[in-house]
Structures are given as C-alpha cells and as structure tokens.
Amino acid sequence: MTKKKIGVLISGGGSNLQALIDACASPDYPAEIAVVISNQESAYGLNRARERDIPAHIISHKDHASRRAFDDAMQDMLERHSVEIVCLAGFMRLLSREFVARWPDKLLNIHPSLLPAFKGTRAHEEVIASGVRFSGCTVHFVRPEMDKGPIIIQAAVPVLPDDTHETLAARVLGQEHICYPLALCWLAEGRLVIEHEKVTVRGAKSSAQAIRNPS
C-alpha cells in the first residue's frame, strides 16, 4: 500500500495529533505522518511526534514579519517532506488565503462544535451560554474564512445541565479522536466527493455507521 504523506500543524497539547499518530500506526491505514509543525515551542504535541520518530519542527509566527511570510515558511517545510494532505490539529493561527489556495481540498480542520454553529475559539463557553441541548465536533475542508468549508463528518454529544466548558470539552474531545482519523482515512482513500460545497462519502452509508464499522 502506498500511503499518503500527511503534515500536521499544531499549537498545543496535540491530543488529536495523537489520535492521528495512533491511526497511522496501523499497517492498513492509508496515510502516514511525514512532519509535524508547531508555531509554539512549548507545544506538547512536538514531544508526541518525536516519541514516534516523526520529524517535528518549530516555525514561530513571531519570527516572521507577516502572516504570508509565516505561511510561506510552513509551505516550504511541507514541501520538503513531500506532504500531500495537511491536517490542522489545534492550530491556533489563521491561514492566509494564498496558503489555503495551495491545498485545494487537501487541507482539513477539526472544530469543537457542530458547524456552522459556534465558530471561533470559545465554542464550548458559547454552547453552554446558549442553552442548546447538543454540541459536538466537525471535520471539514478548509476555506479562507474561519471555521468554514465543506463538512466531512460530525458527531453529536449531549450538553448536560451541570456541564462546565471543561466537562463539555472532554466529552467532545472523545468524539474528535474518532472522527478525525476517519475523515483523513476517507480522504486518503479518495472516497470524498465535493459537489456544490457538499461532501459525499463513497462507500459509506452514513457517518454514524462508518464510525462503528470503519472498514
């Protein structure tokens, strides 16, 4: 099997990175992580990568005069490692329109809400404040606008009466660790079709069924 080469961009602890690392360790998984890039030197996700002998690099946005220059530096590193698909996993920087255009339908993000609701960095707090009964996570293709793009897969979790944003985040994170490897698998296998900014998964009757039976 020829595996797709993946680049993962992180800023923090990297639990979704770990979920991708674990998935890629399977011999029949169609992707492998070629490089991990963090804009934060303190990101624990760098340790996760190095523990598995995955090249891990720090490219600080503070060392570049503009967002475009920062993105160009990341692009150079991704090309150096022959990356074919880019996954954002807790990457806390907005990407330039030019960077996104370099990865047409090859750039994925995971967001801790049921998009298009509750975009941005305070999703869990806003979910609780709104009084909605369900939240969840979304894996989507990236477009230049923040937290926007064709949705690949979503998973819902209940919002409990005594939830804090920490307890809700933990419940959602469990679903993120399922959804992200599955979405990447579908993309690496060439099973995702985008028409009119809507995604169809070839060979999967439903997202829920596919999570239970990912084969």
Beta strands, then each sheet from edge to edge (+ up, - down):
strand 1: 4-10
strand 2: 31-38
strand 3: 56-58
strand 4: 85-88
strand 5: 107-111
strand 6: 134-141
strand 7: 151-158
strand 8: 192-195
strand 9: 198-201
sheet 1: 3+ 2+ 1+ 4+ 5+ 6- 7+
sheet 2: 8+ 9-
end
